Amino acid sequence: MSRTLIICVDRDNDFGEKAGVRSPVIGRDANLKAANELILKDPEDSDSNALFSAIATYDHLRNSGEDVEICTLCGDKNVGLVSDRVISDQLEEVLRKVKCDQAIVVSDGAEDEFIIPIIESRIKIRAIKRITVRQAQQIESLYYIIVKALKEEKFMKKVLVPIGVAFLVLGLTILFVLSLRVYLYGLGTLDPATTGFMTVVSAIGIYFLGKAYSAGKRISETFSSIADQFINTRITVFSLLISAAVFAYGVYSGLVAAVSTHVVVVAIILLLYHLIPLTVASIIIFDVGRILESLIIFEPGRRSGMIKSYLLSASFYVSFFVALLGLLSFVNFGYQRGFLKFLYLDVAVIMTISGIVVGTVVSVVRRRYGRLSERQGEELRAAEKDSRSL
């Protein structure tokens, strides 16, 4: 005959924190005492109601002739990895003392049910019973469902990205209107309320997009990586700084050239004409640094694969920008012939075709041969870690 273990879960250890109960609590009498102690300390705590329900379930099954046992598992006030580890250890202890074949889990809300996979990995779950106390369970469950959803990257991208884009587009539209108004009628027409609204809307849009793509985490990891590389004098640090400086100069020179004209199309063409060549140069500088570093760090067997990957990556981006520059030359030629004398129409045709062809070939080769496998990626990270420890 199978034996059923009724498990009451208190993930945040209210029994221990409020009533001083030591867990795991095994047996009907010990659990009834624990429930009374908690409800006397805090009558509004739903964990005591969950335990009373577990005891009632125990009595019902026992009177029906089933072989049952009851226990309470308490975690830790630091809900998460700490509390779940404590509950896992307590469950192992209970299963050693009480031999059971299946379990009934009783909880007071969604928070406690996060540990169901832990229980299910050790004993078969017969049923799950959720206790509702004055709507507290719905509120708590909704809260933890929202918190859990916000931790899932797919959910955030599906929900936050459209909202963030909508807010950002609205903010940029208001910015464009304000800029046009200032350009036509002067700074006296600038409305502080509209400017503030534009700033807030744009900030919300940027925040949602950053949250959806974990921008804060990525920025933090990037700064940590750069600081770590500085400490270990990595070549890529210096190539990155030089390439960033070249790119920044390209942005600066492009803006300086763009503001010299009042024609919007000409300003954009000037900006891109100055920016694209220096962007290509910054990419080449950074990849040269990576290639030089791979020559120092990696063994000959892996060195060729890494260099091939970097060369393919650089070739793809360079061909893309060359094709873009060629297409831009077409626009320039059609809009204002002879605007940039050193880029003629035949050169634009050659740049566009060669950029598209080279980019397509590199993309195909990169897809088939150039990407690092997962195992190679792990070896790369291990090699970088070993190089930093030396």
Helices and strands as residue ranges (DSSP letters): E 3-10, H 14-19, E 25-26, H 28-41, H 46-63, E 67-74, H 81-97, E 102-107, G 112-115, H 116-120, E 124-130, H 136-150, H 153-185, G 187-189, H 192-212, H 215-231, H 235-258, H 264-297, H 300-335, H 345-365, I 366-370, H 374-389
